[in-house]
Each structure stands twice: as structure tokens, then as C-alpha cells.
Amino acid sequence: MDKEVNKTTSVYVNHAANAWLENRRKWIGDKSKKSKTLAKDPIISWSTTYDELLSTNEPFPKPIPLPEMVDFLVDIWHDEGLFD
């Protein structure tokens, strides 16, 4: 008797991780299409305070790059003794 064994290999696919990566790709955009320019003038003025930033509902003239916002917040946190 010849029995044919049907072997199916199951491959795990993490759909949540794939969806997260796709959303992240959309959010950060295609880096190959972005121009490789040197440092630009910051969107947030160096003299802007945290209170000034939060006291308005007006949108910024341009989107603030994430690294610029992180630097701004870290500076504020250092000044307030909240970040070591």
C-alpha cells in the first residue's frame, strides 16, 4: 500500500506587524524621494517657549520635523529639570 502523505507547511505571518510597518512607511514617506539638503532653518524659533507653543490653535506654517520637535521638548525638559 502506497500512502501519499500530505504535508502542509504553515508559515506564521504577523499581520499586525506588517500593518504597522506599512503605516510607518506611509508616515515617514519614501526617503529616496526626499531631497538631501543640509540643515534648514528650524520651524520653531529658538526663542519659542513651551507655553507659547501650547497657547495657540493656529497651525504652524510648515510641518515640524520630528527631530526638531524632540530637540525642542528635550531642551524644555532640561530647563525644567525633568530630563537628566
C-alpha positions as CSV (number, residue, x, y, z in Angstrom):
1,M,0.0,0.0,0.0
2,D,1.4,3.3,-1.1
3,K,0.1,6.1,1.1
4,E,0.8,9.6,0.0
5,V,1.4,11.8,2.9
6,N,0.0,15.3,2.5
7,K,2.4,17.6,4.3
8,T,1.4,21.2,4.5
9,T,3.9,23.7,5.9
10,S,2.3,26.5,7.8
11,V,4.2,29.8,7.8
12,Y,3.4,32.3,10.5
13,V,2.6,35.8,9.2
14,N,2.4,38.6,11.7
15,H,-0.3,40.7,10.1
16,A,-0.3,43.3,12.9
17,A,3.5,43.9,12.4
18,N,3.0,44.1,8.7
19,A,0.2,46.7,9.0
20,W,2.3,48.7,11.5
21,L,5.3,48.7,9.1
22,E,3.1,49.8,6.2
23,N,1.6,52.6,8.2
24,R,5.0,53.7,9.4
25,R,6.2,53.7,5.8
26,K,3.3,55.9,4.8
27,W,4.0,58.2,7.7
28,I,7.7,58.7,7.2
29,G,7.4,58.7,3.4
30,D,9.8,57.4,0.8
31,K,13.3,58.6,1.8
32,S,14.6,58.1,-1.7
33,K,12.3,60.9,-2.9
34,K,13.3,63.4,-0.3
35,S,16.0,65.9,-1.1
36,K,19.3,65.5,0.7
37,T,19.6,69.1,1.8
38,L,21.8,70.5,4.6
39,A,20.3,71.8,7.8
40,K,17.4,74.2,7.2
41,D,16.2,77.0,9.4
42,P,14.1,75.5,12.1
43,I,10.3,75.8,12.0
44,I,10.2,76.6,15.7
45,S,12.0,79.7,16.7
46,W,14.8,79.3,19.3
47,S,13.0,81.8,21.5
48,T,9.7,80.0,21.4
49,T,8.6,78.8,24.9
50,Y,6.5,75.8,25.7
51,D,3.6,78.0,26.9
52,E,3.7,79.9,23.6
53,L,3.6,76.6,21.7
54,L,0.6,75.4,23.6
55,S,-1.3,78.7,23.8
56,T,-2.5,78.8,20.2
57,N,-4.7,76.7,18.0
58,E,-3.1,78.2,14.9
59,P,-1.3,75.6,12.7
60,F,2.4,76.1,12.0
61,P,3.3,77.5,8.6
62,K,5.0,74.2,7.8
63,P,5.0,70.7,9.4
64,I,7.6,70.5,12.1
65,P,10.1,67.6,11.6
66,L,10.0,65.1,14.4
67,P,13.7,65.5,15.2
68,E,13.2,69.3,15.6
69,M,10.2,68.8,17.9
70,V,12.1,66.2,20.0
71,D,15.1,68.6,20.4
72,F,12.7,71.4,21.4
73,L,11.0,69.2,24.0
74,V,14.2,67.9,25.4
75,D,15.5,71.4,25.8
76,I,12.4,72.4,27.7
77,W,12.6,69.3,29.9
78,H,16.2,70.1,30.7
79,D,15.3,73.6,31.6
80,E,12.6,72.4,33.9
81,G,14.8,69.7,35.5
82,L,12.6,66.9,34.1
83,F,15.2,65.2,31.9
84,D,18.6,64.1,33.1
